[in-house]
Amino acid sequence: MTQILSIKSNQPQKTVLLTDIAIDKVRELIQAESDSGLALRMAVRPGGCSGFSYEMYFDSQIDESDIVEEFGDVRVVVDPQSAEMVRGSTLDYKDGLMETGFSINNPNVAHTCGCGNSFS
């Protein structure tokens, strides 16, 4: 009898994950722009008090080397260099009295600053 072993990768299937509420909010914002060709671009840039900061914006330019994740009709685009720093992250959206807006839970972060916008 032949036994087939499945090898699991230590890396998640998707570069980033979006919660259902984040998907709904991104979809709503794209619809408000009246451009169904837009994707949410997530990037990491040098800067901020801790060394790196997140950038998120809508983009219609997708490079061949970009990683494109699809969540139904919502696309998230990450450049290869940023992908290594956000791999395994979850994008959420909160709408409450204490917090409103997008937040990124990144398991790769060793340190964040008090403002919450930069990390190392």
Phi, psi and omega in degrees: 000131180270132179254131179256123178260138174258133180260123179265135177280150175284346181265141178296157179301314181257150178294313176229154175245150175240137174288163179301319181292325177293319178301314180299318182291318178298315178302314180299317181292321178294319178297324178294333178280348181057036179221097184289352179274000182280150173230154175278120177262127174249132181216160174241131181234149174297141178138177182086170184293333184256000176121320181224155175221156179274148171233135174222131178200164178275138186219141175253351180266113180243120181280154179302328183274351180295149174265126181246121176252137181244134177235082188067239181267005179258128178249139175241131183242133179225132176287154185303322181293317178292328183302322180295333183268341181248000182305127180089000181282157176237127175265127180234163174231130179243141179222085183213186181290322184271327182220137173220131177125182180280145174223147181244123174261106186246112181290350181273352185282130178266328184208140173236159178267174182297331182284340179080002182259349179229161186206170173222000000 
